[in-house]
Amino acid sequence: MVWITESRPSAAIRSLVEQIIAAGQLSRQEHLRLTSTILADYQLSAEDRGHISRVLDYVQIGRLRLID
């Protein structure tokens, strides 16, 4: 189940990551969206994987807050 369905997945991922970082929080739905994208290995570039990994790392170190 991959939810990044735009014709340009890199732009969609980059946009989502920027929104999340600007807000300083990550909803559970956004978390599911990012993790399912990276786990599905939907032809992600190294750059896209890096963007997603950065968000997940920020949650782990407390820089982003995970909300319901």
CHARMM internal coordinates of N, CA and C (Angstrom, degrees):
IC EDIT
DIST 1 N 1 CA 1.4378
DIST 1 CA 1 C 1.5218
ANGL 1 N 1 CA 1 C 108.54
DIST 1 C 2 N 1.2953
ANGL 1 CA 1 C 2 N 116.99
DIHE 1 N 1 CA 1 C 2 N 101.71
DIST 2 N 2 CA 1.4537
ANGL 1 C 2 N 2 CA 122.10
DIHE 1 CA 1 C 2 N 2 CA 178.39
DIST 2 CA 2 C 1.5166
ANGL 2 N 2 CA 2 C 108.24
DIHE 1 C 2 N 2 CA 2 C -108.87
DIST 2 C 3 N 1.3138
ANGL 2 CA 2 C 3 N 115.90
DIHE 2 N 2 CA 2 C 3 N 126.51
DIST 3 N 3 CA 1.4629
ANGL 2 C 3 N 3 CA 120.52
DIHE 2 CA 2 C 3 N 3 CA -176.38
DIST 3 CA 3 C 1.5058
ANGL 3 N 3 CA 3 C 113.51
DIHE 2 C 3 N 3 CA 3 C -99.15
DIST 3 C 4 N 1.2807
ANGL 3 CA 3 C 4 N 118.46
DIHE 3 N 3 CA 3 C 4 N -8.66
DIST 4 N 4 CA 1.4540
ANGL 3 C 4 N 4 CA 121.54
DIHE 3 CA 3 C 4 N 4 CA 176.87
DIST 4 CA 4 C 1.5221
ANGL 4 N 4 CA 4 C 105.23
DIHE 3 C 4 N 4 CA 4 C -86.49
DIST 4 C 5 N 1.3121
ANGL 4 CA 4 C 5 N 117.63
DIHE 4 N 4 CA 4 C 5 N 92.44
DIST 5 N 5 CA 1.4569
ANGL 4 C 5 N 5 CA 120.73
DIHE 4 CA 4 C 5 N 5 CA -171.15
DIST 5 CA 5 C 1.5163
ANGL 5 N 5 CA 5 C 113.53
DIHE 4 C 5 N 5 CA 5 C -112.09
DIST 5 C 6 N 1.3002
ANGL 5 CA 5 C 6 N 118.05
DIHE 5 N 5 CA 5 C 6 N 10.77
DIST 6 N 6 CA 1.4477
ANGL 5 C 6 N 6 CA 119.28
DIHE 5 CA 5 C 6 N 6 CA 178.88
DIST 6 CA 6 C 1.5204
ANGL 6 N 6 CA 6 C 109.60
DIHE 5 C 6 N 6 CA 6 C -68.90
DIST 6 C 7 N 1.3190
ANGL 6 CA 6 C 7 N 115.87
DIHE 6 N 6 CA 6 C 7 N 161.91
DIST 7 N 7 CA 1.4519
ANGL 6 C 7 N 7 CA 119.47
DIHE 6 CA 6 C 7 N 7 CA 179.42
DIST 7 CA 7 C 1.5260
ANGL 7 N 7 CA 7 C 111.47
DIHE 6 C 7 N 7 CA 7 C -67.53
DIST 7 C 8 N 1.3320
ANGL 7 CA 7 C 8 N 116.52
DIHE 7 N 7 CA 7 C 8 N -20.96
DIST 8 N 8 CA 1.4586
ANGL 7 C 8 N 8 CA 121.92
DIHE 7 CA 7 C 8 N 8 CA 177.27
DIST 8 CA 8 C 1.5223
ANGL 8 N 8 CA 8 C 108.75
DIHE 7 C 8 N 8 CA 8 C -119.62
DIST 8 C 9 N 1.3355
ANGL 8 CA 8 C 9 N 118.07
DIHE 8 N 8 CA 8 C 9 N 83.33
DIST 9 N 9 CA 1.4624
ANGL 8 C 9 N 9 CA 119.91
DIHE 8 CA 8 C 9 N 9 CA -176.08
DIST 9 CA 9 C 1.5246
ANGL 9 N 9 CA 9 C 113.05
DIHE 8 C 9 N 9 CA 9 C -60.03
DIST 9 C 10 N 1.3297
ANGL 9 CA 9 C 10 N 118.46
DIHE 9 N 9 CA 9 C 10 N -31.10
DIST 10 N 10 CA 1.4654
ANGL 9 C 10 N 10 CA 120.64
DIHE 9 CA 9 C 10 N 10 CA 178.93
DIST 10 CA 10 C 1.5188
ANGL 10 N 10 CA 10 C 110.82
DIHE 9 C 10 N 10 CA 10 C -61.06
DIST 10 C 11 N 1.3150
ANGL 10 CA 10 C 11 N 116.73
DIHE 10 N 10 CA 10 C 11 N -43.17
DIST 11 N 11 CA 1.4641
ANGL 10 C 11 N 11 CA 120.80
DIHE 10 CA 10 C 11 N 11 CA 179.60
DIST 11 CA 11 C 1.5245
ANGL 11 N 11 CA 11 C 110.62
DIHE 10 C 11 N 11 CA 11 C -65.95
DIST 11 C 12 N 1.3192
ANGL 11 CA 11 C 12 N 117.18
DIHE 11 N 11 CA 11 C 12 N -38.49
DIST 12 N 12 CA 1.4595
ANGL 11 C 12 N 12 CA 120.81
DIHE 11 CA 11 C 12 N 12 CA 179.83
DIST 12 CA 12 C 1.5244
ANGL 12 N 12 CA 12 C 110.73
DIHE 11 C 12 N 12 CA 12 C -66.65
DIST 12 C 13 N 1.3028
ANGL 12 CA 12 C 13 N 117.04
DIHE 12 N 12 CA 12 C 13 N -43.00
DIST 13 N 13 CA 1.4639
ANGL 12 C 13 N 13 CA 121.22
DIHE 12 CA 12 C 13 N 13 CA 179.63
DIST 13 CA 13 C 1.5193
ANGL 13 N 13 CA 13 C 110.04
DIHE 12 C 13 N 13 CA 13 C -65.97
DIST 13 C 14 N 1.3110
ANGL 13 CA 13 C 14 N 116.57
DIHE 13 N 13 CA 13 C 14 N -46.46
DIST 14 N 14 CA 1.4656
ANGL 13 C 14 N 14 CA 120.73
DIHE 13 CA 13 C 14 N 14 CA -179.60
DIST 14 CA 14 C 1.5260
ANGL 14 N 14 CA 14 C 110.72
DIHE 13 C 14 N 14 CA 14 C -60.77
DIST 14 C 15 N 1.3120
ANGL 14 CA 14 C 15 N 116.89
DIHE 14 N 14 CA 14 C 15 N -43.08
DIST 15 N 15 CA 1.4607
ANGL 14 C 15 N 15 CA 121.59
DIHE 14 CA 14 C 15 N 15 CA 179.16
DIST 15 CA 15 C 1.5227
ANGL 15 N 15 CA 15 C 111.57
DIHE 14 C 15 N 15 CA 15 C -63.32
DIST 15 C 16 N 1.3217
ANGL 15 CA 15 C 16 N 116.70
DIHE 15 N 15 CA 15 C 16 N -45.17
DIST 16 N 16 CA 1.4592
ANGL 15 C 16 N 16 CA 121.01
DIHE 15 CA 15 C 16 N 16 CA 179.72
DIST 16 CA 16 C 1.5226
ANGL 16 N 16 CA 16 C 110.82
DIHE 15 C 16 N 16 CA 16 C -63.43
DIST 16 C 17 N 1.3096
ANGL 16 CA 16 C 17 N 117.35
DIHE 16 N 16 CA 16 C 17 N -44.00
DIST 17 N 17 CA 1.4699
ANGL 16 C 17 N 17 CA 121.70
DIHE 16 CA 16 C 17 N 17 CA 179.75
DIST 17 CA 17 C 1.5247
ANGL 17 N 17 CA 17 C 110.43
DIHE 16 C 17 N 17 CA 17 C -62.49
DIST 17 C 18 N 1.3267
ANGL 17 CA 17 C 18 N 117.38
DIHE 17 N 17 CA 17 C 18 N -42.97
DIST 18 N 18 CA 1.4636
ANGL 17 C 18 N 18 CA 120.56
DIHE 17 CA 17 C 18 N 18 CA 178.70
DIST 18 CA 18 C 1.5192
ANGL 18 N 18 CA 18 C 111.55
DIHE 17 C 18 N 18 CA 18 C -62.18
DIST 18 C 19 N 1.3344
ANGL 18 CA 18 C 19 N 116.97
DIHE 18 N 18 CA 18 C 19 N -41.72
DIST 19 N 19 CA 1.4663
ANGL 18 C 19 N 19 CA 121.17
DIHE 18 CA 18 C 19 N 19 CA 178.61
DIST 19 CA 19 C 1.5203
ANGL 19 N 19 CA 19 C 110.87
DIHE 18 C 19 N 19 CA 19 C -63.35
DIST 19 C 20 N 1.3009
ANGL 19 CA 19 C 20 N 117.00
DIHE 19 N 19 CA 19 C 20 N -43.31
DIST 20 N 20 CA 1.4656
ANGL 19 C 20 N 20 CA 122.25
DIHE 19 CA 19 C 20 N 20 CA -178.75
DIST 20 CA 20 C 1.5274
ANGL 20 N 20 CA 20 C 110.46
DIHE 19 C 20 N 20 CA 20 C -63.64
DIST 20 C 21 N 1.3178
ANGL 20 CA 20 C 21 N 116.24
DIHE 20 N 20 CA 20 C 21 N -47.45
DIST 21 N 21 CA 1.4662
ANGL 20 C 21 N 21 CA 120.19
DIHE 20 CA 20 C 21 N 21 CA -178.26
DIST 21 CA 21 C 1.5262
ANGL 21 N 21 CA 21 C 110.52
DIHE 20 C 21 N 21 CA 21 C -66.34
DIST 21 C 22 N 1.3261
ANGL 21 CA 21 C 22 N 117.80
DIHE 21 N 21 CA 21 C 22 N -40.22
DIST 22 N 22 CA 1.4622
ANGL 21 C 22 N 22 CA 121.06
DIHE 21 CA 21 C 22 N 22 CA 178.72
DIST 22 CA 22 C 1.5282
ANGL 22 N 22 CA 22 C 111.16
DIHE 21 C 22 N 22 CA 22 C -63.50
DIST 22 C 23 N 1.3361
ANGL 22 CA 22 C 23 N 116.84
DIHE 22 N 22 CA 22 C 23 N -37.75
DIST 23 N 23 CA 1.4618
ANGL 22 C 23 N 23 CA 121.05
DIHE 22 CA 22 C 23 N 23 CA -179.74
DIST 23 CA 23 C 1.5301
ANGL 23 N 23 CA 23 C 111.53
DIHE 22 C 23 N 23 CA 23 C -76.37
DIST 23 C 24 N 1.3161
ANGL 23 CA 23 C 24 N 116.91
DIHE 23 N 23 CA 23 C 24 N -25.80
DIST 24 N 24 CA 1.4580
ANGL 23 C 24 N 24 CA 120.64
DIHE 23 CA 23 C 24 N 24 CA -179.13
DIST 24 CA 24 C 1.5162
ANGL 24 N 24 CA 24 C 113.37
DIHE 23 C 24 N 24 CA 24 C 76.84
DIST 24 C 25 N 1.3150
ANGL 24 CA 24 C 25 N 115.86
DIHE 24 N 24 CA 24 C 25 N 13.70
DIST 25 N 25 CA 1.4623
ANGL 24 C 25 N 25 CA 119.97
DIHE 24 CA 24 C 25 N 25 CA 179.38
DIST 25 CA 25 C 1.5245
ANGL 25 N 25 CA 25 C 109.94
DIHE 24 C 25 N 25 CA 25 C -149.69
DIST 25 C 26 N 1.3095
ANGL 25 CA 25 C 26 N 114.22
DIHE 25 N 25 CA 25 C 26 N 157.42
DIST 26 N 26 CA 1.4531
ANGL 25 C 26 N 26 CA 122.52
DIHE 25 CA 25 C 26 N 26 CA -176.87
DIST 26 CA 26 C 1.5171
ANGL 26 N 26 CA 26 C 107.89
DIHE 25 C 26 N 26 CA 26 C -131.34
DIST 26 C 27 N 1.3284
ANGL 26 CA 26 C 27 N 116.42
DIHE 26 N 26 CA 26 C 27 N 121.59
DIST 27 N 27 CA 1.4629
ANGL 26 C 27 N 27 CA 119.14
DIHE 26 CA 26 C 27 N 27 CA 178.38
DIST 27 CA 27 C 1.5244
ANGL 27 N 27 CA 27 C 109.43
DIHE 26 C 27 N 27 CA 27 C -77.99
DIST 27 C 28 N 1.2962
ANGL 27 CA 27 C 28 N 115.77
DIHE 27 N 27 CA 27 C 28 N 161.01
DIST 28 N 28 CA 1.4712
ANGL 27 C 28 N 28 CA 119.63
DIHE 27 CA 27 C 28 N 28 CA 178.67
DIST 28 CA 28 C 1.5225
ANGL 28 N 28 CA 28 C 110.84
DIHE 27 C 28 N 28 CA 28 C -63.05
DIST 28 C 29 N 1.3268
ANGL 28 CA 28 C 29 N 116.94
DIHE 28 N 28 CA 28 C 29 N -34.21
DIST 29 N 29 CA 1.4577
ANGL 28 C 29 N 29 CA 120.45
DIHE 28 CA 28 C 29 N 29 CA 178.33
DIST 29 CA 29 C 1.5325
ANGL 29 N 29 CA 29 C 110.64
DIHE 28 C 29 N 29 CA 29 C -66.27
DIST 29 C 30 N 1.3316
ANGL 29 CA 29 C 30 N 116.97
DIHE 29 N 29 CA 29 C 30 N -42.75
DIST 30 N 30 CA 1.4618
ANGL 29 C 30 N 30 CA 120.25
DIHE 29 CA 29 C 30 N 30 CA 176.94
DIST 30 CA 30 C 1.5268
ANGL 30 N 30 CA 30 C 110.84
DIHE 29 C 30 N 30 CA 30 C -64.71
DIST 30 C 31 N 1.3326
ANGL 30 CA 30 C 31 N 116.39
DIHE 30 N 30 CA 30 C 31 N -39.11
DIST 31 N 31 CA 1.4657
ANGL 30 C 31 N 31 CA 121.14
DIHE 30 CA 30 C 31 N 31 CA 177.75
DIST 31 CA 31 C 1.5253
ANGL 31 N 31 CA 31 C 110.06
DIHE 30 C 31 N 31 CA 31 C -60.70
DIST 31 C 32 N 1.3177
ANGL 31 CA 31 C 32 N 116.42
DIHE 31 N 31 CA 31 C 32 N -46.03
DIST 32 N 32 CA 1.4629
ANGL 31 C 32 N 32 CA 121.30
DIHE 31 CA 31 C 32 N 32 CA 178.22
DIST 32 CA 32 C 1.5243
ANGL 32 N 32 CA 32 C 110.70
DIHE 31 C 32 N 32 CA 32 C -62.33
DIST 32 C 33 N 1.2994
ANGL 32 CA 32 C 33 N 116.22
DIHE 32 N 32 CA 32 C 33 N -40.25
DIST 33 N 33 CA 1.4584
ANGL 32 C 33 N 33 CA 121.31
DIHE 32 CA 32 C 33 N 33 CA -179.70
DIST 33 CA 33 C 1.5370
ANGL 33 N 33 CA 33 C 110.65
DIHE 32 C 33 N 33 CA 33 C -62.61
DIST 33 C 34 N 1.3108
ANGL 33 CA 33 C 34 N 116.16
DIHE 33 N 33 CA 33 C 34 N -45.70
DIST 34 N 34 CA 1.4672
ANGL 33 C 34 N 34 CA 119.72
DIHE 33 CA 33 C 34 N 34 CA -179.18
DIST 34 CA 34 C 1.5261
ANGL 34 N 34 CA 34 C 112.04
DIHE 33 C 34 N 34 CA 34 C -69.84
DIST 34 C 35 N 1.3301
ANGL 34 CA 34 C 35 N 116.87
DIHE 34 N 34 CA 34 C 35 N -45.27
DIST 35 N 35 CA 1.4635
ANGL 34 C 35 N 35 CA 118.77
DIHE 34 CA 34 C 35 N 35 CA -178.89
DIST 35 CA 35 C 1.5191
ANGL 35 N 35 CA 35 C 111.89
DIHE 34 C 35 N 35 CA 35 C -66.42
DIST 35 C 36 N 1.3202
ANGL 35 CA 35 C 36 N 118.03
DIHE 35 N 35 CA 35 C 36 N -37.94
DIST 36 N 36 CA 1.4693
ANGL 35 C 36 N 36 CA 119.25
DIHE 35 CA 35 C 36 N 36 CA 178.94
DIST 36 CA 36 C 1.5250
ANGL 36 N 36 CA 36 C 110.58
DIHE 35 C 36 N 36 CA 36 C -67.89
DIST 36 C 37 N 1.3203
ANGL 36 CA 36 C 37 N 117.00
DIHE 36 N 36 CA 36 C 37 N -34.08
DIST 37 N 37 CA 1.4617
ANGL 36 C 37 N 37 CA 120.75
DIHE 36 CA 36 C 37 N 37 CA 178.09
DIST 37 CA 37 C 1.5219
ANGL 37 N 37 CA 37 C 110.89
DIHE 36 C 37 N 37 CA 37 C -65.70
DIST 37 C 38 N 1.3141
ANGL 37 CA 37 C 38 N 116.33
DIHE 37 N 37 CA 37 C 38 N -45.98
DIST 38 N 38 CA 1.4719
ANGL 37 C 38 N 38 CA 119.02
DIHE 37 CA 37 C 38 N 38 CA -177.55
DIST 38 CA 38 C 1.5315
ANGL 38 N 38 CA 38 C 110.78
DIHE 37 C 38 N 38 CA 38 C -71.91
DIST 38 C 39 N 1.3139
ANGL 38 CA 38 C 39 N 117.77
DIHE 38 N 38 CA 38 C 39 N -34.56
DIST 39 N 39 CA 1.4654
ANGL 38 C 39 N 39 CA 120.06
DIHE 38 CA 38 C 39 N 39 CA 180.00
DIST 39 CA 39 C 1.5267
ANGL 39 N 39 CA 39 C 112.23
DIHE 38 C 39 N 39 CA 39 C -74.67
DIST 39 C 40 N 1.3204
ANGL 39 CA 39 C 40 N 117.02
DIHE 39 N 39 CA 39 C 40 N -30.10
DIST 40 N 40 CA 1.4604
ANGL 39 C 40 N 40 CA 120.74
DIHE 39 CA 39 C 40 N 40 CA 179.76
DIST 40 CA 40 C 1.5295
ANGL 40 N 40 CA 40 C 111.63
DIHE 39 C 40 N 40 CA 40 C -74.36
DIST 40 C 41 N 1.3507
ANGL 40 CA 40 C 41 N 115.94
DIHE 40 N 40 CA 40 C 41 N -13.74
DIST 41 N 41 CA 1.4628
ANGL 40 C 41 N 41 CA 121.43
DIHE 40 CA 40 C 41 N 41 CA 179.33
DIST 41 CA 41 C 1.5223
ANGL 41 N 41 CA 41 C 110.80
DIHE 40 C 41 N 41 CA 41 C 52.33
DIST 41 C 42 N 1.3006
ANGL 41 CA 41 C 42 N 115.29
DIHE 41 N 41 CA 41 C 42 N 50.53
DIST 42 N 42 CA 1.4656
ANGL 41 C 42 N 42 CA 122.67
DIHE 41 CA 41 C 42 N 42 CA -177.69
DIST 42 CA 42 C 1.5216
ANGL 42 N 42 CA 42 C 111.14
DIHE 41 C 42 N 42 CA 42 C -76.71
DIST 42 C 43 N 1.3054
ANGL 42 CA 42 C 43 N 117.05
DIHE 42 N 42 CA 42 C 43 N 64.37
DIST 43 N 43 CA 1.4606
ANGL 42 C 43 N 43 CA 123.84
DIHE 42 CA 42 C 43 N 43 CA 177.95
DIST 43 CA 43 C 1.5261
ANGL 43 N 43 CA 43 C 111.10
DIHE 42 C 43 N 43 CA 43 C 47.51
DIST 43 C 44 N 1.3069
ANGL 43 CA 43 C 44 N 115.82
DIHE 43 N 43 CA 43 C 44 N 48.17
DIST 44 N 44 CA 1.4527
ANGL 43 C 44 N 44 CA 120.54
DIHE 43 CA 43 C 44 N 44 CA -179.15
DIST 44 CA 44 C 1.5214
ANGL 44 N 44 CA 44 C 110.59
DIHE 43 C 44 N 44 CA 44 C -80.75
DIST 44 C 45 N 1.3007
ANGL 44 CA 44 C 45 N 114.63
DIHE 44 N 44 CA 44 C 45 N 139.78
DIST 45 N 45 CA 1.4578
ANGL 44 C 45 N 45 CA 119.01
DIHE 44 CA 44 C 45 N 45 CA 175.06
DIST 45 CA 45 C 1.5214
ANGL 45 N 45 CA 45 C 108.43
DIHE 44 C 45 N 45 CA 45 C -78.92
DIST 45 C 46 N 1.3037
ANGL 45 CA 45 C 46 N 115.38
DIHE 45 N 45 CA 45 C 46 N 166.69
DIST 46 N 46 CA 1.4706
ANGL 45 C 46 N 46 CA 120.22
DIHE 45 CA 45 C 46 N 46 CA 177.30
DIST 46 CA 46 C 1.5242
ANGL 46 N 46 CA 46 C 110.39
DIHE 45 C 46 N 46 CA 46 C -61.87
DIST 46 C 47 N 1.3190
ANGL 46 CA 46 C 47 N 116.64
DIHE 46 N 46 CA 46 C 47 N -34.18
DIST 47 N 47 CA 1.4620
ANGL 46 C 47 N 47 CA 121.14
DIHE 46 CA 46 C 47 N 47 CA 178.73
DIST 47 CA 47 C 1.5335
ANGL 47 N 47 CA 47 C 111.10
DIHE 46 C 47 N 47 CA 47 C -65.01
DIST 47 C 48 N 1.3389
ANGL 47 CA 47 C 48 N 116.82
DIHE 47 N 47 CA 47 C 48 N -44.53
DIST 48 N 48 CA 1.4630
ANGL 47 C 48 N 48 CA 120.85
DIHE 47 CA 47 C 48 N 48 CA 178.91
DIST 48 CA 48 C 1.5228
ANGL 48 N 48 CA 48 C 111.28
DIHE 47 C 48 N 48 CA 48 C -63.87
DIST 48 C 49 N 1.3285
ANGL 48 CA 48 C 49 N 116.04
DIHE 48 N 48 CA 48 C 49 N -42.90
DIST 49 N 49 CA 1.4679
ANGL 48 C 49 N 49 CA 119.66
DIHE 48 CA 48 C 49 N 49 CA 176.92
DIST 49 CA 49 C 1.5287
ANGL 49 N 49 CA 49 C 110.48
DIHE 48 C 49 N 49 CA 49 C -60.67
DIST 49 C 50 N 1.3052
ANGL 49 CA 49 C 50 N 116.26
DIHE 49 N 49 CA 49 C 50 N -38.65
DIST 50 N 50 CA 1.4550
ANGL 49 C 50 N 50 CA 120.74
DIHE 49 CA 49 C 50 N 50 CA 178.72
DIST 50 CA 50 C 1.5195
ANGL 50 N 50 CA 50 C 112.03
DIHE 49 C 50 N 50 CA 50 C -64.01
DIST 50 C 51 N 1.3365
ANGL 50 CA 50 C 51 N 116.89
DIHE 50 N 50 CA 50 C 51 N -41.37
DIST 51 N 51 CA 1.4664
ANGL 50 C 51 N 51 CA 120.79
DIHE 50 CA 50 C 51 N 51 CA 178.05
DIST 51 CA 51 C 1.5268
ANGL 51 N 51 CA 51 C 110.81
DIHE 50 C 51 N 51 CA 51 C -61.09
DIST 51 C 52 N 1.3154
ANGL 51 CA 51 C 52 N 115.72
DIHE 51 N 51 CA 51 C 52 N -46.82
DIST 52 N 52 CA 1.4677
ANGL 51 C 52 N 52 CA 120.06
DIHE 51 CA 51 C 52 N 52 CA -179.11
DIST 52 CA 52 C 1.5225
ANGL 52 N 52 CA 52 C 110.28
DIHE 51 C 52 N 52 CA 52 C -66.12
DIST 52 C 53 N 1.3142
ANGL 52 CA 52 C 53 N 116.58
DIHE 52 N 52 CA 52 C 53 N -43.37
DIST 53 N 53 CA 1.4690
ANGL 52 C 53 N 53 CA 120.22
DIHE 52 CA 52 C 53 N 53 CA 179.44
DIST 53 CA 53 C 1.5200
ANGL 53 N 53 CA 53 C 111.46
DIHE 52 C 53 N 53 CA 53 C -61.97
DIST 53 C 54 N 1.3145
ANGL 53 CA 53 C 54 N 116.68
DIHE 53 N 53 CA 53 C 54 N -37.17
DIST 54 N 54 CA 1.4637
ANGL 53 C 54 N 54 CA 120.19
DIHE 53 CA 53 C 54 N 54 CA 179.04
DIST 54 CA 54 C 1.5235
ANGL 54 N 54 CA 54 C 110.94
DIHE 53 C 54 N 54 CA 54 C -61.93
DIST 54 C 55 N 1.3275
ANGL 54 CA 54 C 55 N 117.25
DIHE 54 N 54 CA 54 C 55 N -43.63
DIST 55 N 55 CA 1.4689
ANGL 54 C 55 N 55 CA 120.53
DIHE 54 CA 54 C 55 N 55 CA 178.34
DIST 55 CA 55 C 1.5225
ANGL 55 N 55 CA 55 C 110.39
DIHE 54 C 55 N 55 CA 55 C -62.42
DIST 55 C 56 N 1.3122
ANGL 55 CA 55 C 56 N 117.38
DIHE 55 N 55 CA 55 C 56 N -45.92
DIST 56 N 56 CA 1.4587
ANGL 55 C 56 N 56 CA 120.68
DIHE 55 CA 55 C 56 N 56 CA -178.80
DIST 56 CA 56 C 1.5299
ANGL 56 N 56 CA 56 C 111.08
DIHE 55 C 56 N 56 CA 56 C -65.93
DIST 56 C 57 N 1.3220
ANGL 56 CA 56 C 57 N 116.84
DIHE 56 N 56 CA 56 C 57 N -36.28
DIST 57 N 57 CA 1.4715
ANGL 56 C 57 N 57 CA 120.47
DIHE 56 CA 56 C 57 N 57 CA 175.26
DIST 57 CA 57 C 1.5220
ANGL 57 N 57 CA 57 C 110.96
DIHE 56 C 57 N 57 CA 57 C -65.07
DIST 57 C 58 N 1.3258
ANGL 57 CA 57 C 58 N 117.01
DIHE 57 N 57 CA 57 C 58 N -41.25
DIST 58 N 58 CA 1.4688
ANGL 57 C 58 N 58 CA 121.09
DIHE 57 CA 57 C 58 N 58 CA 179.01
DIST 58 CA 58 C 1.5242
ANGL 58 N 58 CA 58 C 111.27
DIHE 57 C 58 N 58 CA 58 C -61.19
DIST 58 C 59 N 1.3208
ANGL 58 CA 58 C 59 N 117.64
DIHE 58 N 58 CA 58 C 59 N -35.86
DIST 59 N 59 CA 1.4737
ANGL 58 C 59 N 59 CA 120.56
DIHE 58 CA 58 C 59 N 59 CA 176.72
DIST 59 CA 59 C 1.5223
ANGL 59 N 59 CA 59 C 109.02
DIHE 58 C 59 N 59 CA 59 C -65.36
DIST 59 C 60 N 1.3180
ANGL 59 CA 59 C 60 N 117.40
DIHE 59 N 59 CA 59 C 60 N -44.19
DIST 60 N 60 CA 1.4653
ANGL 59 C 60 N 60 CA 121.18
DIHE 59 CA 59 C 60 N 60 CA -178.23
DIST 60 CA 60 C 1.5207
ANGL 60 N 60 CA 60 C 112.83
DIHE 59 C 60 N 60 CA 60 C -63.17
DIST 60 C 61 N 1.3248
ANGL 60 CA 60 C 61 N 117.27
DIHE 60 N 60 CA 60 C 61 N -37.81
DIST 61 N 61 CA 1.4608
ANGL 60 C 61 N 61 CA 118.86
DIHE 60 CA 60 C 61 N 61 CA -177.68
DIST 61 CA 61 C 1.5270
ANGL 61 N 61 CA 61 C 113.09
DIHE 60 C 61 N 61 CA 61 C -90.52
DIST 61 C 62 N 1.3237
ANGL 61 CA 61 C 62 N 116.58
DIHE 61 N 61 CA 61 C 62 N -0.18
DIST 62 N 62 CA 1.4561
ANGL 61 C 62 N 62 CA 120.79
DIHE 61 CA 61 C 62 N 62 CA 176.03
DIST 62 CA 62 C 1.5157
ANGL 62 N 62 CA 62 C 115.62
DIHE 61 C 62 N 62 CA 62 C 88.45
DIST 62 C 63 N 1.2978
ANGL 62 CA 62 C 63 N 117.29
DIHE 62 N 62 CA 62 C 63 N 7.77
DIST 63 N 63 CA 1.4651
ANGL 62 C 63 N 63 CA 120.17
DIHE 62 CA 62 C 63 N 63 CA 178.97
DIST 63 CA 63 C 1.5212
ANGL 63 N 63 CA 63 C 111.55
DIHE 62 C 63 N 63 CA 63 C -76.22
DIST 63 C 64 N 1.3314
ANGL 63 CA 63 C 64 N 117.03
DIHE 63 N 63 CA 63 C 64 N -27.98
DIST 64 N 64 CA 1.4620
ANGL 63 C 64 N 64 CA 123.21
DIHE 63 CA 63 C 64 N 64 CA 173.19
DIST 64 CA 64 C 1.5138
ANGL 64 N 64 CA 64 C 108.66
DIHE 63 C 64 N 64 CA 64 C -117.71
DIST 64 C 65 N 1.3134
ANGL 64 CA 64 C 65 N 114.88
DIHE 64 N 64 CA 64 C 65 N 144.55
DIST 65 N 65 CA 1.4540
ANGL 64 C 65 N 65 CA 120.07
DIHE 64 CA 64 C 65 N 65 CA 179.70
DIST 65 CA 65 C 1.5193
ANGL 65 N 65 CA 65 C 109.31
DIHE 64 C 65 N 65 CA 65 C -101.91
DIST 65 C 66 N 1.3197
ANGL 65 CA 65 C 66 N 116.48
DIHE 65 N 65 CA 65 C 66 N 133.82
DIST 66 N 66 CA 1.4583
ANGL 65 C 66 N 66 CA 122.79
DIHE 65 CA 65 C 66 N 66 CA 177.61
DIST 66 CA 66 C 1.5243
ANGL 66 N 66 CA 66 C 107.52
DIHE 65 C 66 N 66 CA 66 C -90.55
DIST 66 C 67 N 1.3345
ANGL 66 CA 66 C 67 N 115.95
DIHE 66 N 66 CA 66 C 67 N 121.39
DIST 67 N 67 CA 1.4659
ANGL 66 C 67 N 67 CA 120.44
DIHE 66 CA 66 C 67 N 67 CA -176.98
DIST 67 CA 67 C 1.5203
ANGL 67 N 67 CA 67 C 110.05
DIHE 66 C 67 N 67 CA 67 C -117.73
DIST 67 C 68 N 1.3233
ANGL 67 CA 67 C 68 N 115.38
DIHE 67 N 67 CA 67 C 68 N 163.97
DIST 68 N 68 CA 1.4750
ANGL 67 C 68 N 68 CA 121.13
DIHE 67 CA 67 C 68 N 68 CA 178.63
DIST 68 CA 68 C 1.4960
ANGL 68 N 68 CA 68 C 111.95
DIHE 67 C 68 N 68 CA 68 C -83.40
END
COOR INIT
IC SEED 1 N 1 CA 1 C
IC BUILD
